[in-house]
Amino acid sequence: MKKITNIGVFTSGGDAPGMNAAIRAVVRTAIYENIQVTGIYRGYQGMIDADFVNMNRRSVSSIIQHGGTILKSARCLEFKTKEGRQKAYDNIKAHGIDALVAIGGDGTFTGADLFSKEFEIPVMCIPGTIDNDLYGSDYTLGYDTANNTVIEAIDKIRDTASSHSRVFFVEVMGRDSGCIALNAGVGGGAEAILMPEVDSGVTELFDELALAESREKSSMIVIIAEGDQNGGAYNVAKIVKEKFDHLDIKVSILGHLQRGGSPSSFDRVLATRMGFKAVKELMAGNSRATVGLRGTAIVTTPLEEALSRKEFKLDEELLAIANIMNK
């Protein structure tokens, strides 16, 4: 691999707290190594539109504490076509970009892997998604912050639930992953947790609610991942109301509240370590890989392996703990 002189950095897909911290780390590490950095606005769409900006240390001053992404994000259907990718390559080549750091989720990784193979451009990926559902890292950027946001919301909902002896069904993000639901459910002391990966029907939920009611609990919180097999919080609440018509039931959809906010200390440090590692790996000749946290070490995983391993599993021990704590 020839010496890298200009790294293009971009964010794509759903935003996640910590993306700005990762951008900052990439920019400052590269500049320290005398490598130019080009920011690409709006991800793959920005490549096609040649929406570039030269970045320096001041470009990333005072952004580590902000959520969202200063480079913006966008979906790009045109990039899925060979013609679109050719246009993107012609633009980055004309701008002198000879390597890429992509920050995002599964779709971002898929695009980066294909683009790198087609045009032989080195690429490193940083996992940024609040769902924590990417293989290759114990934690993805934004997951810890999103959990803290959900826990804070649950605590506040518990206050009003206790005051009125209500049952709250709280829906959290997680179309295909129950990571947020499981962790927030355990951390928030939920009476029940419903997740896409666990085939728990409403009958089991009925039993858990009946048990909680028999113990004269002043409030009950049920956490539901948006991708749960029972159809989401409103549908589950409707079914439960038909069974327990005497209960005062409320539904709270946390939605995109979970994406925003200042990243936690954990996410800031993780993002900084990942951004640093991504630049160092490109300099060392590594490509088509994702950086990730395994235990306490930042390591790399080949993109093909990360993308082929779809069987992301919830923490079995935490599932067992949740089952005991709910009883």
Secondary structure as GFF3:
##gff-version 3
##sequence-region A 1 327
A	DSSP	beta_strand	6	11	.	.	.	ID=ss1
A	DSSP	alpha_helix	19	32	.	.	.	ID=ss2
A	DSSP	beta_strand	36	40	.	.	.	ID=ss3
A	DSSP	alpha_helix	43	49	.	.	.	ID=ss4
A	DSSP	beta_strand	52	55	.	.	.	ID=ss5
A	DSSP	three_ten_helix	57	60	.	.	.	ID=ss6
A	DSSP	three_ten_helix	78	80	.	.	.	ID=ss7
A	DSSP	alpha_helix	82	94	.	.	.	ID=ss8
A	DSSP	beta_strand	99	104	.	.	.	ID=ss9
A	DSSP	alpha_helix	106	119	.	.	.	ID=ss10
A	DSSP	beta_strand	123	127	.	.	.	ID=ss11
A	DSSP	alpha_helix	143	164	.	.	.	ID=ss12
A	DSSP	beta_strand	166	172	.	.	.	ID=ss13
A	DSSP	alpha_helix	179	187	.	.	.	ID=ss14
A	DSSP	beta_strand	192	194	.	.	.	ID=ss15
A	DSSP	alpha_helix	202	214	.	.	.	ID=ss16
A	DSSP	beta_strand	220	225	.	.	.	ID=ss17
A	DSSP	alpha_helix	233	243	.	.	.	ID=ss18
A	DSSP	beta_strand	248	253	.	.	.	ID=ss19
A	DSSP	three_ten_helix	255	258	.	.	.	ID=ss20
A	DSSP	alpha_helix	265	283	.	.	.	ID=ss21
A	DSSP	beta_strand	289	294	.	.	.	ID=ss22
A	DSSP	beta_strand	297	302	.	.	.	ID=ss23
A	DSSP	alpha_helix	303	308	.	.	.	ID=ss24
A	DSSP	alpha_helix	316	325	.	.	.	ID=ss25
###
